[in-house]
Amino acid sequence: MYQLIKPLLFRLDAEKAHHLVTGQLSWATQNRLIRNFISKVWSFEHPNLEREVMGLSFRNPVGLAAGFDKDARYLQGMSALGFGFLEIGTVTPVGQDGNPKPRLFRLPADAALINRMGFNNQGLPGIRARLEEKPADLIVGGNIGKNKATPNEQAVDDYLTCFDHLHPYVDYFVVNVSSPNTPGLRNLQDREPLTRILGALSNHNQKRTVARPILLKIAPDLSDEQILETIEIVREQGLQGIVATNTTISRENLKTPWAQVKNIGAGGLSGAPLRNRSTAVVKLIRNAAPDAFVIIGVGGIMSAQDAREKIEAGADLLQIYSGLVYRGPALVKEIKRELSSEL
């Protein structure tokens, strides 16, 4: 069905198409009968897909990556499509509009997207209210960041604020210091600021009656040496693992004409061109870190084969975003069918 309407959607601005589809899905799944029908059509579960990771029980390892549902508006709908878990955000303490539009672009020749959204989100109060109504059996991660107006020297306060407000409602956290679309944010990946932020969150977490798993999301543009150093920092600060990877600023080996790419301008590239580097990062982390170190593999998963590559490289869980745009919800079911016979 999605492939029938995809040509029409691709005639629209990418961000408008996103809101149209997700809005209709959200509206439809408010009805229990429709929600159950959608779930029956798209879901595929199997005991071989079940995972115990970070002390959480996942019905399957296929998750929705952060950025798709920034404000926790589509929890019912995306759960009905068969995802094993959802990651909301990136959430900042204060709502912000993000970067000027247009800011989301398709590269169909490359099965890729370029975005420079800029952490557009409603802010903590509205998001927290929606999380209070989330399905009881749905695992939700909270991807947290800093406001654009917050100086890097004060960034730790924004991360702690998000942590405190979302702690009762999410099952795990992901610290986002790797988006290329907030000026200066990636500077927080350097050892000193990263250690300060992760250390503060870890200490804060341990004071809670219930500690939540915390992971770090990293950029694919880090060198292998920087990734190895980041693994060391993550382990030293007591985090559970890494989400590999965020979008890339690279524009190498694209099929899309360079003039078109240049005209689009800045932003993070996702989709098929990111697959090889993201998988290589997953493999590097798995070879360098202990078995208990958690890896969520994300980047360029456009088929069941791509998903299998991530698992074989060492990912414990998977996330998709661009693949959903190009393949539709059938991709989720396809991946799960394939992995059910592989795990």
N, C-alpha and C positions, 0 to 999 in steps of 0.2 A: 504494500500500500504506500509506504513512504517513497519508494522509487517512482511511483506514479505522480506524486505531488512535488517531488524534488525539483523538476525543471521550473515549476511555477515559483517555488520558494527561492530558487537561485536567481530569479529575475528581480527579486526584492533586495534592498539593502540588507546585508548580513545580520546586523543587529535587530532590525525590524522583523526579519524572518524568525530569528531566535525567539523573540518575545511573542510572536504570533503563535508559533507551534507550542511553546511551553505554556502559554496562557490558555490555549484551547485544551491542552492535556490536563492542566490544573482544574479547569472548569469541569471537564468531563468526569474526572475521577473524584469529584465531590459526591457524586452519586455512587452508592455502594454497589449497585448492580452493574453499572458501567465499569467501575473499578475492578470488580471481580472478573468481568468478561475480558478486559484488557490483560489482566494478570494471567488468565487462563490461556490467552492467545500467545503471549510473549514469554511467559515464564518457562523455565526448564530447570528443575532441581534434581540433584542426584547425591547420594551419600558420599561419593568420591569427591564432590566439590566442596564439602564442608571443611572449614579450617579453624584451628585454634591459634590465634595470633594475638600477641600483646594481652593475653588473658581474656580475649573476647572471642565469642563464637560466631563465625561468619558462615552464612548458609551457602555462600559461594565466593570465590575470590575476585569477582569482577565488580569494580567500583566506578562511580562517577567522579571525575576529577574536579577539583576546585575550579571556580570560574564560571561553570555552567549555571549553578544555582547560587548566586552570590548572597541572596537574602533569605534563604530557606523557604522559598515560596512554592517549590514543586516537590516536596517530600513524598506526598502520597502518589503523585503521578509517576515519578521516576522509580519509586519502589515497585509500582505495578508493572513496570517494564522489565523487572527481573534483576535489578542490580543487587548485589550482596551488601553494599554499603554506599553511602553518599558522603561527599565532602563539601561542605558549604563554604562560602567566602570567596575571596579573602575578605574578612571582617575587620573593620577599623573601629576605634572607639566612637568617633563622631562620623555621622553619615557624610558622604562627599559625592559630588557628581562625576568625578573622574575626568578624563581628558576630553577635549572637544571632539564632536562627531564630524565626519565618520571616523570610526576607530576600530572597526572589525572588517576584515577583507578576506575574500576567498581567492585562492589560487587553484582553480580546478585542474589545470594541467599537472599540478604537483600533488593533488589531494592534500592541500595544506591551507592553513589559515595564518594571517598576520593580525595580531591585536595589539592595541595600545590603550586598553580600557582605563588603566590608572586607578585600580582599586575602587571603582564606583560601587557603592553599597549604601544601604539605608542606615547603617550604624547599629549599635548594640540594642537599644530598647525594642525596636520592631522585630528584629531578628530573634531576640530572646523570647518574645511573646509567641512567635510561630513555633519555635522549638519546644515550647511547653505543650504543644498539641501534636508533636511528632508521633508516628506509629510506635507502639511500645517495643515491637520486635525489630525495629530498623536501627542499624548501627550508623551513627552520624559522626563525622569528624568535623572539627572546627579549624579552618585555616585562618590564621590571624596575622595581621600586619600593622604597620604604623600609618597614621594620617600623613598626607603629603606635607601639611604645614608643620609637622613635628620635626624639630631638628634631630639629626642622627644621635646627638649627644643625649637626647631625652627619649630616644626610641624605646628603651627598656620599659618606661612607664606605660606606653601604649600597649605593649605586649602583655604586661601584667594586668592592665585594666581589662583587656579582652579575655584573658585567662579567667579572671575572677568572675566576670559576668556570664561567661559561657560554661563554666565548669559544671554546674548542676545539670546541664542539658545535652552536652555532647559526650561521646564515648572516648574520643582521643583528640589530640591537638596536633596541628602542623604549623611550624614556625616558617613564615614566608619572608625571607630576606633576599630572594633571588629573582623576583619579577624585574624585567628590564624597563617597566613602564612608569615607575615612580622615581624621579630624579634622586640619585645618590643612594638608593636603597641597596644596591648590590655592594656598596662599600661596607655594609654591615656583615658581609661574608668574610672580611678580614679577621685574623685571629683575635685581636683584642676586643673589638666590639661584639663579635660573635660569642666569644667566651663569656663576656659580661651579660649578654641577653639570655643565653642558654643557662648559665649558672643561676641567674636570678629566677628564671622560670622553674628550674629544677628544685631549687631550695624552697620556693613558694609552694610547689606541688607537694613536696614531702611533708609540709605542715598540715596538709589537708587530711581529713579523716579517710577519704578515698582519693588516692593518687590516680591521675589520669595518665595514660601513655602519651609521650610527647615525641614527635619526630621533626626532623629538619628537612625542608625542601630545598634542593640545590639546583644550581644552573648547570646546563650541559657545557657551558663555555669555560668552566674551570678547567685548568690543566690537570692531568693525572696526579701530579705532585700536590696540587691544591686540594684535590679530592681526598687523597690519603691523609693530609693534614686535617681536613674537616672531619673525617672518620674519627681521628684521634680526639678532636675536641668534643664531638658528640658523645663518645664513650667516657671521656673524663668528666663530663658534666651530667652523666647518668641518664641520658636520653635513650629511647628504645631503638631508634634507627633513623633511616633516611628515606625520603621520597625522591626518586630519581626518574625523570628530571622535570624542571620547569621548561619554558619556551627558550628558544635560542635567538641571539641577535645575528647569527650567521645567515648569509644568503647564498652559500656555495651550492653549485650543481643544481640549480633550479631550471626547470623546463620553461617556466613562464618568462616571456621576453623581459630583458633587463630594464627596458624603458618603463614597463608597467610596474615592475617591482620598485624601481627608483621613485616613481610617481606616488606609490603608496606611502613610502617614507618609513619612519621608525616604527618599531614594535617587535614583539616576540613572535617568532615563527614556530608553528606547531604542525602536526600532521606527519605524513609519510616521510618527508625529508629528515625528520628528527629521529627516525626509528633506529638507525644503526648506531648513532652516538649515544642515545639513551640506553640501548641494550649493552653497549660497551661499558658504560658507567655502572650499570647494574652488575655486570660481571666483575668489574674492578673492585667494587665494594664487597661483593660476596667473597672474592678471593682474599681480601685484606682483613675482613672482619670476622668475628666468631659466628658460629651457627645461630646463636640466639639473637644476633643483630638483625632487626627487621628491615626489609627493603620492600617498598611499594614501587613497582615499575610502571612508569607512565611516559608516553612519548611515542607517537607513530604507530600505535596499535590500530591497524586498519583491517585486520583479518584474524582468523583463528590461528594461522601460522605465525603471525606477528606476536600474538599472545603466548603461544607455546615457546617462542624464542626467549621472551622475557622470563618465563618460568624456568626454562632450562639454564638461563644465565644466572639465576639465583633469586628472582623475585618471589616474595611470599604472597603478595597480593598485587592486583593490577588495577589501573584506572584508565578510562578512556574519555575523550572529549571530541577531538576533531573527527575521529572515526564515526562517532554518532552523527555528526553533521553530514558526512559523506555517505555513510552506509545505512543510517537509521537504526531503530531498535533491533532489527534482525541481527545486527552484529553481536549484541549481548548474548542472544540465544545461540548463535553460531559458535561463539567462543566457549560457552559453557558445555555445549554438546561435545565439542572437540576435547576439552580438558577433562570431561568426565571419564573418558577412556584412557587418559594419559596419566592421571594422578595416581 
